[in-house]
Amino acid sequence: MADFEAQAAISKAREAASLASYDIQKLPEDSVERQALHNLLTAVDSLVAAVDSDDAG
């Protein structure tokens, strides 16, 4: 059961990151906010991938 809950949380995190990515793309290309949010999203994606690989192993 814990595995199912972990997979559901990972799926939810990926969905939220995807929605955030879409919103970030709407910001002006040269804005500091867009770059900062992009960097933060990259970090979140890396953390999700790390948790997913730990869960799979």
MOPE-V229709 format. One record per residue. N is the residue number from 1. RES is the residue in one small letter. PHI is phi as a letter, one per 20 degrees, with the letter a starting at -180 (999 if undefined). D_FIRST is the distance of its C-alpha to the first C-alpha in whole Angstrom. Layout:
n=N res=RES phi=PHI d_first=D_FIRST
n=N res=RES phi=PHI d_first=D_FIRST
//
This chain:
n=1 res=m phi=999 d_first=0
n=2 res=a phi=f d_first=4
n=3 res=d phi=f d_first=5
n=4 res=f phi=f d_first=5
n=5 res=e phi=f d_first=6
n=6 res=a phi=f d_first=9
n=7 res=q phi=f d_first=10
n=8 res=a phi=f d_first=11
n=9 res=a phi=f d_first=13
n=10 res=i phi=f d_first=14
n=11 res=s phi=f d_first=15
n=12 res=k phi=f d_first=17
n=13 res=a phi=f d_first=19
n=14 res=r phi=f d_first=20
n=15 res=e phi=f d_first=21
n=16 res=a phi=f d_first=23
n=17 res=a phi=f d_first=24
n=18 res=s phi=f d_first=26
n=19 res=l phi=f d_first=27
n=20 res=a phi=f d_first=29
n=21 res=s phi=g d_first=30
n=22 res=y phi=f d_first=32
n=23 res=d phi=f d_first=33
n=24 res=i phi=f d_first=35
n=25 res=q phi=f d_first=37
n=26 res=k phi=f d_first=38
n=27 res=l phi=f d_first=40
n=28 res=p phi=g d_first=43
n=29 res=e phi=g d_first=43
n=30 res=d phi=e d_first=45
n=31 res=s phi=e d_first=44
n=32 res=v phi=f d_first=42
n=33 res=e phi=f d_first=39
n=34 res=r phi=f d_first=38
n=35 res=q phi=f d_first=38
n=36 res=a phi=f d_first=37
n=37 res=l phi=f d_first=34
n=38 res=h phi=f d_first=34
n=39 res=n phi=f d_first=33
n=40 res=l phi=f d_first=31
n=41 res=l phi=f d_first=29
n=42 res=t phi=f d_first=29
n=43 res=a phi=f d_first=28
n=44 res=v phi=f d_first=25
n=45 res=d phi=g d_first=24
n=46 res=s phi=f d_first=25
n=47 res=l phi=f d_first=22
n=48 res=v phi=f d_first=20
n=49 res=a phi=f d_first=21
n=50 res=a phi=f d_first=20
n=51 res=v phi=f d_first=17
n=52 res=d phi=f d_first=16
n=53 res=s phi=f d_first=18
n=54 res=d phi=f d_first=16
n=55 res=d phi=f d_first=13
n=56 res=a phi=f d_first=14
n=57 res=g phi=e d_first=16
//
